[in-house]
Amino acid sequence: MALKFKLKDKVKVIAGKDKGREGDIEKILPKEKKAIVSGINVYKRHVKGGGEQKAGIYEVPRPIDLSKLMLICPKCHKETRVGFKIVDGKKYRFCKECKIQID
């Protein structure tokens, strides 16, 4: 199955505690079908000091399931489903709303 998201894609959360928020994909975990999105699904982690590490409360981003994300088209700026086209033997993603090629 082809992944519909790539690094630096702008996405919108469509379900969960961060519903309606937008961010850029920082990392994709294809085996787990999850992604880390900037500013989304961030939790506080209490860390005990030791060695070179300082004690404190850190904000840690956690992965969010890909099914909860929807791509925002760079052309029409709407959240959209992604389709695939093969042109001259090369596979491209396209926006299902405005039919423009994404990459």
Secondary structure, 3 states (H helix, E strand, C coil): CCCCCCCCCEEEECCCCCCCCEEEEEEEECCCCEEEECCCCEEEEEECCECCECCEEEEEECCEEHHHEEEECCCCCCEECEEEEEECCEEEEEECCCCCECC
